Amino acid sequence: MSSHYEAPIRRPLIVGDKSYHDITVEVAAPVEGKANKLWWTAFTIALLAFLWGIGSIIYTIGTGIGVWGLNKTVGWAWDITNFVWWVGIGHAGTLISAVLLLFRQKWRMGINRSAEAMTIFSVVQAGLFPVIHMGRVWNAHFVLPIPNQFGTLWTNFNSPLLWDVFAISTYLSVSLVFWWTGLLPDFAMLRDRAVRPFQKKIYSLLSFGWTGRAKDWQRFEEVSLVLAGLATPLVLSVHTIVSFDFATSVIPGWHTTIFPPYFVAGAVFSGFAMVNTLLIIMRKVSNLEAYITKQHIELMNIVIMITGSIVGCAYITELFIAWYSGVEYEQYAFLNRATGPYWWAYLLMMSCNVFSPQFMWSKRLRQSITFSFIISIVVNIGMWFERFVIIVTSLHRDYLPSSWTMFSPTFVDIGIYVGTIGFFFVLFLLYARTFPVIAQAEVKSILKSSGEAYKLFRDAGGKNPAPAKVVKASKKAVETIVEDLAEQKKELLGSLGIFDAATQTADDLKLISGVGPKLEKTLNTIGIYSFDQVSKMTEKEYDLLDSLLESFKGRAKRDDWAGQAKNLKNNG
């Protein structure tokens, strides 16, 4: 017990009276069950947005990027804004996976898998914009130093745009390997629970022969630490290199050394906000409130509050340096942001990114799920406008007043952006239906230290693990539980029929796939002995049986015991 000790003051990260089997069943349920109406509604909306985006991209490629709102003065605008925004959102996955793993933070266990998936899907969206912005997308391979009909084409390695290619491709590949490595135990779990041969074969391939041996776990731990060590520098390097797209230029408002740390803090800020948005949705849609708890949301909000304050400090530093430099062009760039034609965008940026996170100082507000969801969306709106303000307001009024102009997005600009949001959610929703959104193996590793049942029992001075509901329940409550179970047993046998040992012969229930000696003995204790009884099970009986079988919930329905029993009865 001492090896699982955790200070009582720490709130549980797994709520309720959960066993290892409960975690397996509840994490696998969204994958094994049918999608609910809420999932289909979200998927339909995301798919429509994605199709709009595809149409806009096809129109852009067929006609040219002149269909965008770009002009001679503002050559970068909507597309690069979206690119930087998506790269920033992808930052939180690596931070949660790598940095928090190295610091042995247990609260990452419930949220790391979805954060890693979010990283990959957001980087995919970011990668679309530079390719589309080339205009001739069929020449995208020219960014790489590869042999071609002109001889060897050596790209400009001094260009930060090329650095983006290497940084983001490295980030994507390492994140993908990290994500996949962590999924191996989950794929093996789904493989072992799969009923259909096709599903079993697919998950067998995806799990790479995982058996759960001690050697497998040893290699898993070693590889995870190595990947965490490799990925940690990426948390700093990727958005630092993205910031060099601007900082290495000589344009007022861009040419500043504060951009690298400023961009990194902003990326973590927006990334954690998007993780909050997704997890608050998924915990409700997939019934995972026991594993994505208020404690997780509160800790995420603390990170958002801290990084939001760092971003606010960076804004103030920018203004101070512009004033202190004595360069009138630099001073005008920042004055124009706050008081020029795009003042409304600057106001939105400051309100969403600096002021809104300060509400998180209130413990009551940062523990509120509804308020956290609203703030997470507000933050990402603010971070999009931050990139818009940096890019557009620095370009639309340059050194030559005669070239001053305004930028306005066209329906194609908006369509491509909405399309990437749709594509992101299509990928995430499909991921939630095919892969476990919770790392069940890692959550199980903290059950005895951070599970509510075990913490309550230790607080009560117990020596052996026991269900929290039994620890806390009074004698009267226990009697009520026993009466309820007896009533459920009576109702179940009323539907299936009472077995008469004097006139009937008990069948070998172990012939039913999914029933072993222990489960057969449990069924006999309930009063189920024959194939005839099992063959009468419907949805109602399955639910009653689940309430009586504490350790085997969902198995009877998943393995179709009724169908198997009918075949055995007819063949017998």
VENCORVEN-V274102 format. One record per residue. N is the residue number from 1. RES is the residue in three letters. SS is DSSP state (hx for helix, st for strand, lp for the rest). BURIAL is 1 if it has 24 or more other ideal C-beta (glycine too) atoms within 12 Angstrom, else 0. Layout:
BEGIN
<<N | RES | SS | BURIAL> <N | RES | SS | BURIAL>>
END
This chain:
BEGIN
<<1 | MET | lp | 0> <2 | SER | hx | 0> <3 | SER | hx | 0> <4 | HIS | hx | 0> <5 | TYR | lp | 0> <6 | GLU | lp | 1> <7 | ALA | lp | 0> <8 | PRO | lp | 0> <9 | ILE | lp | 0> <10 | ARG | lp | 0> <11 | ARG | lp | 1> <12 | PRO | lp | 1> <13 | LEU | lp | 1> <14 | ILE | st | 1> <15 | VAL | lp | 1> <16 | GLY | lp | 1> <17 | ASP | lp | 1> <18 | LYS | lp | 1> <19 | SER | lp | 1> <20 | TYR | hx | 1> <21 | HIS | hx | 0> <22 | ASP | hx | 1> <23 | ILE | hx | 1> <24 | THR | hx | 1> <25 | VAL | hx | 1> <26 | GLU | hx | 1> <27 | VAL | hx | 1> <28 | ALA | hx | 1> <29 | ALA | hx | 1> <30 | PRO | hx | 1> <31 | VAL | hx | 1> <32 | GLU | hx | 1> <33 | GLY | lp | 0> <34 | LYS | lp | 0> <35 | ALA | lp | 0> <36 | ASN | lp | 0> <37 | LYS | hx | 0> <38 | LEU | hx | 0> <39 | TRP | hx | 1> <40 | TRP | hx | 0> <41 | THR | hx | 0> <42 | ALA | hx | 1> <43 | PHE | hx | 1> <44 | THR | hx | 0> <45 | ILE | hx | 0> <46 | ALA | hx | 1> <47 | LEU | hx | 1> <48 | LEU | hx | 0> <49 | ALA | hx | 1> <50 | PHE | hx | 1> <51 | LEU | hx | 0> <52 | TRP | hx | 1> <53 | GLY | hx | 1> <54 | ILE | hx | 1> <55 | GLY | hx | 0> <56 | SER | hx | 1> <57 | ILE | hx | 1> <58 | ILE | hx | 0> <59 | TYR | hx | 1> <60 | THR | hx | 1> <61 | ILE | hx | 1> <62 | GLY | hx | 0> <63 | THR | hx | 0> <64 | GLY | lp | 0> <65 | ILE | hx | 1> <66 | GLY | hx | 0> <67 | VAL | hx | 1> <68 | TRP | lp | 1> <69 | GLY | lp | 1> <70 | LEU | lp | 1> <71 | ASN | lp | 0> <72 | LYS | lp | 0> <73 | THR | lp | 1> <74 | VAL | lp | 1> <75 | GLY | lp | 1> <76 | TRP | lp | 1> <77 | ALA | lp | 1> <78 | TRP | hx | 1> <79 | ASP | hx | 1> <80 | ILE | hx | 1> <81 | THR | hx | 1> <82 | ASN | hx | 1> <83 | PHE | hx | 1> <84 | VAL | hx | 1> <85 | TRP | hx | 1> <86 | TRP | hx | 1> <87 | VAL | hx | 1> <88 | GLY | hx | 1> <89 | ILE | hx | 1> <90 | GLY | lp | 1> <91 | HIS | hx | 1> <92 | ALA | hx | 1> <93 | GLY | hx | 1> <94 | THR | hx | 1> <95 | LEU | hx | 1> <96 | ILE | hx | 1> <97 | SER | hx | 1> <98 | ALA | hx | 1> <99 | VAL | hx | 1> <100 | LEU | hx | 1> <101 | LEU | hx | 1> <102 | LEU | hx | 0> <103 | PHE | lp | 0> <104 | ARG | lp | 0> <105 | GLN | lp | 1> <106 | LYS | hx | 1> <107 | TRP | hx | 1> <108 | ARG | hx | 1> <109 | MET | lp | 1> <110 | GLY | lp | 1> <111 | ILE | lp | 1> <112 | ASN | hx | 1> <113 | ARG | hx | 1> <114 | SER | hx | 1> <115 | ALA | hx | 1> <116 | GLU | hx | 1> <117 | ALA | hx | 1> <118 | MET | hx | 1> <119 | THR | hx | 1> <120 | ILE | hx | 1> <121 | PHE | hx | 1> <122 | SER | hx | 1> <123 | VAL | hx | 1> <124 | VAL | hx | 1> <125 | GLN | hx | 1> <126 | ALA | hx | 1> <127 | GLY | hx | 1> <128 | LEU | hx | 1> <129 | PHE | hx | 1> <130 | PRO | hx | 1> <131 | VAL | hx | 1> <132 | ILE | hx | 1> <133 | HIS | hx | 1> <134 | MET | lp | 0> <135 | GLY | lp | 0> <136 | ARG | lp | 0> <137 | VAL | hx | 0> <138 | TRP | hx | 0> <139 | ASN | hx | 0> <140 | ALA | hx | 0> <141 | HIS | hx | 0> <142 | PHE | hx | 0> <143 | VAL | hx | 1> <144 | LEU | lp | 0> <145 | PRO | lp | 0> <146 | ILE | lp | 0> <147 | PRO | st | 0> <148 | ASN | st | 0> <149 | GLN | lp | 0> <150 | PHE | lp | 0> <151 | GLY | st | 0> <152 | THR | st | 0> <153 | LEU | lp | 0> <154 | TRP | lp | 0> <155 | THR | lp | 0> <156 | ASN | lp | 0> <157 | PHE | lp | 0> <158 | ASN | lp | 0> <159 | SER | lp | 0> <160 | PRO | hx | 1> <161 | LEU | hx | 1> <162 | LEU | hx | 1> <163 | TRP | hx | 1> <164 | ASP | hx | 1> <165 | VAL | hx | 1> <166 | PHE | hx | 1> <167 | ALA | hx | 1> <168 | ILE | hx | 1> <169 | SER | hx | 1> <170 | THR | hx | 0> <171 | TYR | hx | 1> <172 | LEU | hx | 1> <173 | SER | hx | 0> <174 | VAL | hx | 1> <175 | SER | hx | 1> <176 | LEU | hx | 1> <177 | VAL | hx | 1> <178 | PHE | hx | 1> <179 | TRP | hx | 1> <180 | TRP | hx | 1> <181 | THR | hx | 1> <182 | GLY | hx | 1> <183 | LEU | hx | 1> <184 | LEU | hx | 1> <185 | PRO | hx | 1> <186 | ASP | hx | 1> <187 | PHE | hx | 1> <188 | ALA | hx | 1> <189 | MET | hx | 1> <190 | LEU | hx | 1> <191 | ARG | hx | 1> <192 | ASP | hx | 0> <193 | ARG | hx | 1> <194 | ALA | lp | 1> <195 | VAL | lp | 1> <196 | ARG | lp | 0> <197 | PRO | hx | 0> <198 | PHE | hx | 0> <199 | GLN | hx | 0> <200 | LYS | hx | 0> <201 | LYS | hx | 0> <202 | ILE | hx | 0> <203 | TYR | hx | 1> <204 | SER | hx | 0> <205 | LEU | hx | 0> <206 | LEU | hx | 1> <207 | SER | lp | 1> <208 | PHE | lp | 0> <209 | GLY | lp | 0> <210 | TRP | lp | 1> <211 | THR | lp | 0> <212 | GLY | lp | 0> <213 | ARG | lp | 0> <214 | ALA | hx | 0> <215 | LYS | hx | 0> <216 | ASP | hx | 0> <217 | TRP | hx | 0> <218 | GLN | hx | 0> <219 | ARG | hx | 0> <220 | PHE | hx | 1> <221 | GLU | hx | 0> <222 | GLU | hx | 0> <223 | VAL | hx | 0> <224 | SER | hx | 1> <225 | LEU | hx | 0> <226 | VAL | hx | 0> <227 | LEU | hx | 1> <228 | ALA | hx | 1> <229 | GLY | hx | 0> <230 | LEU | hx | 1> <231 | ALA | hx | 1> <232 | THR | hx | 1> <233 | PRO | hx | 0> <234 | LEU | hx | 1> <235 | VAL | hx | 1> <236 | LEU | hx | 1> <237 | SER | hx | 1> <238 | VAL | hx | 1> <239 | HIS | hx | 1> <240 | THR | hx | 1> <241 | ILE | hx | 1> <242 | VAL | hx | 1> <243 | SER | hx | 1> <244 | PHE | hx | 1> <245 | ASP | hx | 1> <246 | PHE | hx | 1> <247 | ALA | hx | 1> <248 | THR | lp | 1> <249 | SER | lp | 0> <250 | VAL | lp | 0> <251 | ILE | lp | 1> <252 | PRO | lp | 1> <253 | GLY | lp | 1> <254 | TRP | lp | 1> <255 | HIS | lp | 1> <256 | THR | lp | 1> <257 | THR | lp | 0> <258 | ILE | lp | 1> <259 | PHE | hx | 1> <260 | PRO | hx | 1> <261 | PRO | hx | 1> <262 | TYR | hx | 1> <263 | PHE | hx | 1> <264 | VAL | hx | 1> <265 | ALA | hx | 1> <266 | GLY | hx | 1> <267 | ALA | hx | 1> <268 | VAL | hx | 1> <269 | PHE | hx | 1> <270 | SER | hx | 1> <271 | GLY | hx | 1> <272 | PHE | hx | 1> <273 | ALA | hx | 1> <274 | MET | hx | 1> <275 | VAL | hx | 1> <276 | ASN | hx | 1> <277 | THR | hx | 1> <278 | LEU | hx | 1> <279 | LEU | hx | 1> <280 | ILE | hx | 1> <281 | ILE | hx | 1> <282 | MET | hx | 1> <283 | ARG | hx | 1> <284 | LYS | hx | 0> <285 | VAL | hx | 1> <286 | SER | lp | 1> <287 | ASN | lp | 0> <288 | LEU | lp | 1> <289 | GLU | lp | 1> <290 | ALA | lp | 1> <291 | TYR | lp | 1> <292 | ILE | lp | 1> <293 | THR | lp | 1> <294 | LYS | hx | 1> <295 | GLN | hx | 1> <296 | HIS | hx | 1> <297 | ILE | hx | 1> <298 | GLU | hx | 1> <299 | LEU | hx | 1> <300 | MET | hx | 1> <301 | ASN | hx | 1> <302 | ILE | hx | 1> <303 | VAL | hx | 1> <304 | ILE | hx | 1> <305 | MET | hx | 1> <306 | ILE | hx | 0> <307 | THR | hx | 1> <308 | GLY | hx | 1> <309 | SER | hx | 1> <310 | ILE | hx | 1> <311 | VAL | hx | 1> <312 | GLY | hx | 1> <313 | CYS | hx | 0> <314 | ALA | hx | 1> <315 | TYR | hx | 1> <316 | ILE | hx | 0> <317 | THR | hx | 0> <318 | GLU | hx | 1> <319 | LEU | hx | 1> <320 | PHE | hx | 0> <321 | ILE | hx | 1> <322 | ALA | hx | 1> <323 | TRP | hx | 0> <324 | TYR | hx | 0> <325 | SER | hx | 0> <326 | GLY | lp | 0> <327 | VAL | lp | 0> <328 | GLU | hx | 0> <329 | TYR | hx | 0> <330 | GLU | hx | 1> <331 | GLN | hx | 0> <332 | TYR | hx | 1> <333 | ALA | hx | 1> <334 | PHE | hx | 1> <335 | LEU | hx | 0> <336 | ASN | hx | 1> <337 | ARG | hx | 1> <338 | ALA | hx | 1> <339 | THR | hx | 0> <340 | GLY | lp | 1> <341 | PRO | lp | 0> <342 | TYR | lp | 1> <343 | TRP | hx | 0> <344 | TRP | hx | 0> <345 | ALA | hx | 1> <346 | TYR | hx | 1> <347 | LEU | hx | 0> <348 | LEU | hx | 1> <349 | MET | hx | 1> <350 | MET | hx | 1> <351 | SER | hx | 1> <352 | CYS | hx | 1> <353 | ASN | hx | 1> <354 | VAL | hx | 1> <355 | PHE | hx | 1> <356 | SER | hx | 1> <357 | PRO | hx | 1> <358 | GLN | hx | 1> <359 | PHE | hx | 1> <360 | MET | hx | 1> <361 | TRP | hx | 0> <362 | SER | lp | 0> <363 | LYS | hx | 0> <364 | ARG | hx | 0> <365 | LEU | hx | 1> <366 | ARG | hx | 1> <367 | GLN | lp | 0> <368 | SER | lp | 0> <369 | ILE | hx | 1> <370 | THR | hx | 0> <371 | PHE | hx | 1> <372 | SER | hx | 1> <373 | PHE | hx | 1> <374 | ILE | hx | 0> <375 | ILE | hx | 1> <376 | SER | hx | 1> <377 | ILE | hx | 1> <378 | VAL | hx | 1> <379 | VAL | hx | 1> <380 | ASN | hx | 1> <381 | ILE | hx | 1> <382 | GLY | hx | 1> <383 | MET | hx | 1> <384 | TRP | hx | 1> <385 | PHE | hx | 1> <386 | GLU | hx | 1> <387 | ARG | hx | 1> <388 | PHE | hx | 1> <389 | VAL | hx | 1> <390 | ILE | hx | 1> <391 | ILE | hx | 1> <392 | VAL | hx | 1> <393 | THR | hx | 1> <394 | SER | hx | 1> <395 | LEU | hx | 1> <396 | HIS | lp | 1> <397 | ARG | lp | 1> <398 | ASP | lp | 1> <399 | TYR | lp | 0> <400 | LEU | lp | 0> <401 | PRO | hx | 0> <402 | SER | hx | 0> <403 | SER | hx | 0> <404 | TRP | lp | 0> <405 | THR | lp | 0> <406 | MET | lp | 0> <407 | PHE | lp | 1> <408 | SER | lp | 0> <409 | PRO | lp | 1> <410 | THR | lp | 1> <411 | PHE | hx | 0> <412 | VAL | hx | 1> <413 | ASP | hx | 1> <414 | ILE | hx | 0> <415 | GLY | hx | 1> <416 | ILE | hx | 1> <417 | TYR | hx | 1> <418 | VAL | hx | 1> <419 | GLY | hx | 1> <420 | THR | hx | 1> <421 | ILE | hx | 1> <422 | GLY | hx | 1> <423 | PHE | hx | 1> <424 | PHE | hx | 1> <425 | PHE | hx | 1> <426 | VAL | hx | 1> <427 | LEU | hx | 1> <428 | PHE | hx | 1> <429 | LEU | hx | 1> <430 | LEU | hx | 1> <431 | TYR | hx | 1> <432 | ALA | hx | 1> <433 | ARG | hx | 1> <434 | THR | hx | 1> <435 | PHE | lp | 1> <436 | PRO | lp | 1> <437 | VAL | lp | 1> <438 | ILE | lp | 1> <439 | ALA | lp | 1> <440 | GLN | hx | 1> <441 | ALA | hx | 1> <442 | GLU | hx | 1> <443 | VAL | hx | 1> <444 | LYS | hx | 1> <445 | SER | hx | 1> <446 | ILE | lp | 1> <447 | LEU | hx | 1> <448 | LYS | hx | 1> <449 | SER | hx | 1> <450 | SER | hx | 1> <451 | GLY | st | 1> <452 | GLU | hx | 1> <453 | ALA | hx | 1> <454 | TYR | hx | 1> <455 | LYS | hx | 1> <456 | LEU | hx | 1> <457 | PHE | hx | 1> <458 | ARG | hx | 1> <459 | ASP | hx | 0> <460 | ALA | lp | 0> <461 | GLY | lp | 0> <462 | GLY | lp | 0> <463 | LYS | lp | 0> <464 | ASN | lp | 0> <465 | PRO | lp | 1> <466 | ALA | lp | 0> <467 | PRO | lp | 1> <468 | ALA | hx | 1> <469 | LYS | hx | 0> <470 | VAL | hx | 0> <471 | VAL | hx | 1> <472 | LYS | hx | 0> <473 | ALA | lp | 0> <474 | SER | lp | 0> <475 | LYS | hx | 0> <476 | LYS | hx | 0> <477 | ALA | hx | 0> <478 | VAL | hx | 0> <479 | GLU | hx | 0> <480 | THR | hx | 0> <481 | ILE | hx | 0> <482 | VAL | hx | 0> <483 | GLU | hx | 0> <484 | ASP | hx | 0> <485 | LEU | hx | 0> <486 | ALA | hx | 0> <487 | GLU | hx | 0> <488 | GLN | hx | 1> <489 | LYS | hx | 1> <490 | LYS | hx | 0> <491 | GLU | hx | 0> <492 | LEU | hx | 1> <493 | LEU | hx | 1> <494 | GLY | hx | 0> <495 | SER | hx | 1> <496 | LEU | hx | 1> <497 | GLY | lp | 0> <498 | ILE | lp | 0> <499 | PHE | lp | 1> <500 | ASP | lp | 0> <501 | ALA | lp | 0> <502 | ALA | lp | 0> <503 | THR | lp | 0> <504 | GLN | lp | 0> <505 | THR | lp | 0> <506 | ALA | lp | 0> <507 | ASP | lp | 1> <508 | ASP | lp | 0> <509 | LEU | hx | 1> <510 | LYS | hx | 0> <511 | LEU | hx | 0> <512 | ILE | lp | 1> <513 | SER | lp | 0> <514 | GLY | lp | 1> <515 | VAL | lp | 1> <516 | GLY | lp | 0> <517 | PRO | hx | 0> <518 | LYS | hx | 0> <519 | LEU | hx | 1> <520 | GLU | hx | 1> <521 | LYS | hx | 0> <522 | THR | hx | 0> <523 | LEU | hx | 1> <524 | ASN | hx | 0> <525 | THR | hx | 0> <526 | ILE | hx | 1> <527 | GLY | lp | 1> <528 | ILE | lp | 1> <529 | TYR | lp | 1> <530 | SER | lp | 1> <531 | PHE | hx | 1> <532 | ASP | hx | 1> <533 | GLN | hx | 1> <534 | VAL | hx | 1> <535 | SER | hx | 1> <536 | LYS | lp | 1> <537 | MET | lp | 1> <538 | THR | lp | 0> <539 | GLU | hx | 0> <540 | LYS | hx | 0> <541 | GLU | hx | 1> <542 | TYR | hx | 1> <543 | ASP | hx | 0> <544 | LEU | hx | 1> <545 | LEU | hx | 1> <546 | ASP | hx | 1> <547 | SER | hx | 1> <548 | LEU | hx | 1> <549 | LEU | lp | 1> <550 | GLU | lp | 0> <551 | SER | lp | 0> <552 | PHE | lp | 1> <553 | LYS | lp | 1> <554 | GLY | lp | 1> <555 | ARG | hx | 1> <556 | ALA | hx | 1> <557 | LYS | hx | 1> <558 | ARG | hx | 1> <559 | ASP | lp | 1> <560 | ASP | lp | 0> <561 | TRP | hx | 1> <562 | ALA | hx | 1> <563 | GLY | hx | 1> <564 | GLN | hx | 1> <565 | ALA | hx | 1> <566 | LYS | hx | 0> <567 | ASN | hx | 0> <568 | LEU | hx | 1> <569 | LYS | hx | 0> <570 | ASN | hx | 0> <571 | ASN | hx | 0> <572 | GLY | lp | 0>>
END
